[in-house]
């Protein structure tokens, strides 16, 4: 069974960006402005994070 813990949205409004993260377990929301340069680098960051997480997973059979 999967349990959704967080949701995240990147919102653009009038040329400005904000990240909205909702913690579903604690029923809280955090919002922070995000510079355009960070938005542009987001695909690279996500790829690096995914690569790092995948390399730290144990290999072999469960």
C-alpha positions in Angstrom: 0.0 0.0 0.0 1.3 3.4 -0.9 0.9 6.5 1.3 1.2 9.9 -0.1 3.3 12.0 2.3 4.0 15.2 0.5 2.9 17.1 -2.6 4.9 19.8 -4.3 3.9 22.3 -6.9 6.0 24.9 -8.8 3.8 27.8 -9.7 4.5 30.6 -12.1 2.6 33.9 -11.8 3.5 37.0 -13.6 7.1 35.9 -14.2 7.7 34.9 -10.6 7.9 31.4 -9.3 7.0 29.8 -6.0 7.3 26.3 -4.6 4.4 25.1 -2.5 5.0 21.9 -0.5 2.2 20.3 1.5 3.0 17.9 4.3 0.0 15.6 4.3 0.8 13.8 7.5 1.1 17.1 9.5 -1.5 19.0 7.5 0.9 21.9 6.9 1.9 23.9 3.8 5.2 25.7 3.2 5.6 28.3 0.4 8.9 29.7 -0.8 9.9 31.9 -3.7 12.2 30.3 -6.3 14.5 32.2 -8.6 14.2 31.6 -12.3 17.8 30.2 -12.4 16.7 27.5 -10.0 13.6 26.7 -12.1 15.8 26.4 -15.2 18.2 24.0 -13.4 15.4 21.9 -11.9 15.6 19.0 -14.5 19.3 18.7 -13.9 18.8 18.7 -10.1 16.1 16.1 -10.3 18.3 13.9 -12.5 21.2 14.2 -10.2 19.0 13.4 -7.2 17.5 10.4 -8.9 20.9 9.1 -9.8 22.2 9.6 -6.3 19.2 7.8 -4.7 19.3 5.0 -7.2 23.0 4.4 -6.5 22.4 4.2 -2.8 19.7 1.5 -3.0 20.9 -2.0 -2.1 21.5 -4.2 -5.1 20.5 -7.8 -5.3 17.3 -9.7 -4.7 14.7 -9.0 -1.9 
